[in-house]
Every structure is written in C-alpha cells, then in structure tokens.
C-alpha cells in the first residue's frame, strides 16, 4: 500500500511536513493498538473484580436471552478480543466481536438515554462501533501480528 505524500504547500505550518511524513505510516497501527489497549482495562476489571453471574443478572433484566453466556462473551471480548485488536492478531474477528458487543450496548442498554455519554447515552459506544468498523475493513495492517504471520481472515 502506497502512503500518501504530504504536500507542504497545503499546510498552515509547512515545517511540519517532514514530521507528518515520518509518522503517518504508523497512524493506523496506533489507532488499532489504542482501540484495543483502551478496552483491555474494561475486560480486566470484569474478570478480576466482577462476576459473570452479576453481569448476567443485568443482561437478563434487559430481556436478553442466555444472559450467562452473553456475560462470558462480553468478558472474553473485552479482554481477549481487545488484546488481539491491540496486537493485530485475528484482527477482523476481534473487531467483529466488538462491533456486535457495541451494537447490543447501543441498542439495548444506552439508546433510551439519548446521545451524550455523560448521561449514559450512545456516544461512547458509537465511537467504539465506528472505530471497530473501520478496523474490520482495514484488517491488521502493516504493523500487526496478522501481517507477520502472512495470513488474515
């Protein structure tokens, strides 16, 4: 994949062109890594300090089927899936799992509260959803374990 050349004539601060050119190839890897790395603590918190049974009660209270299974899938997505996303391993599978989770969070748990995350709205989960959608279409990218293995799904 060819990287786009930064045209210094279009920049307000042309002196930054070399900096942008130097680091722009890493921007997607940073985005993918950050998306996973920021989600990992959510998974760690659930696994270390929560219980699947407690989460299952909340899931069941919202009318979702098989709440215990969904709780375990949530734990796995937020821990294992997030780690995979961060390092770029099985990237599209991890992004898909997060897309599904965020879709449920948006539609079942946050929709009634409106848009803004400060009121438990969909904003935060929607941002994750959009990020994971972009990652799903792009895959692991050049700086990922998928790339090193030479195979992607």
N, C-alpha and C positions, 0 to 999 in steps of 0.2 A: 504494500500500500504506500503510495507516494504521499509524503507530507506536504502540505501547502506552504509555499514560501511567504514569509511575512514581508509585505511591501512597506518599507519605512516611510515612504511618501504619504501614506494614508494615515499614519499615526500622529496623534497630537504631540507625542514625545518621541520623535524618530530615534533618539538614542537608545530606546528600549527594544528596538527591533532585534538586536542580537540576543538579548535575554529571552525574548519571546521565542525566537527561532530555536534557541538552545534547549528550552524546556518544554516546548509544545508537544514533542513526540511522547512525553511521559504523562501528559494531562489525562488521557483516558485511563491509563493504569492507576493514576492517583484517584480518579473518580470511582473506579471499580473497587479499589482497595478500601477507600474511605467508606463506601456504601456497606461493605461487609464489616469492616472494623468497628464502625459506629453501632452496628446491630449486635455484635458479639456480646457486649455487656448486658443487653436485654436477655439473651439466652443464658448467660452465666447467672444472672440474677434469678431467673426462673428455676434453673437446675439446682443452684446452691441454696436458695432461700425460699423457694416456693415448693408447692407440691402439685402434681398433675391433678390430684383429686380436687384441690381448691380451685384450680383453673377450670376443671370440668364442670364444677357447680355453676360458675359464672357463664360458661358456654351453654350449658343446659338451660339456664334461666332465660336465655335469649332464644330458646326454641330450636337450637341446632341439634341435629341427630348425632348419635355416637359421641357424646361430649368428651369422654375419657380418651378416645382415640384422637380426637381433634386437639386435645390438650397436649398429648405426646407429640403429635405432628408439629404443633406450634413450638414446643421446646426444641425439637430437632431442627426445625427450620431456622430458628433464631440463634442456635448455637452452631450446629454442623454446617447448615446452609450458609450462614454468614461467614464462617471461616473459609468455606470453599469459594465464596464470592470474593473475599479479600485476596486470596492467593491465586484465584483464577483456575480453580480445579472443578471440573464439571459445571462450568460457569452457567451455561444455559439452563441446566436442571435447577441449580440453586436460585437463579433469577426467576424461574417459573414458580418454584415453591414460594418465594417471597411475593411474587405477583398474586398468587392465589390467596396467601395469607392477608395481604393488604386489601385485596378485593373484599374479603369477608369482614375485615376490620372496618373498612369504609362503609359498606352497605348494611352490616348488622349492628355494629357497635357505635359508630360515630355519626351516621347520617342524621339522626334526629337532633343533633346538637349544632348543625349548620357547618359553616366553613372553617372558622378560626380554631386553631389548636388550643388556644388559651381557654376555650370553652368546651374542650373535648371534641371539637369538630374534626372534619375530614382532612384538613390542610396537611398535617404531618404525614399521615398515612398515604395521602395522594402524592406527596413529593416522593416517598419511597416507591410507590407504584410506578410513577413516571421514570424514576431512575432505573428501576429493575426492568422496565420495558425496554429502555434504551440499551441496557446491558444485555438483555436477551437477544436483541437483534444484532448487536456487535460481537457478542461472544467474549472470550477471554482476552483477546488482543495480543499484541506482540510480547508484552511483559506479563506472562501468565504461565502457570504450570500446564495448562492445556496446550499452549504453544510449544513448550519444551517437550511435551510428550508426543507432539506431532499429530494429535487427534482431538477433534471436538465433536460434540453432539449437535 
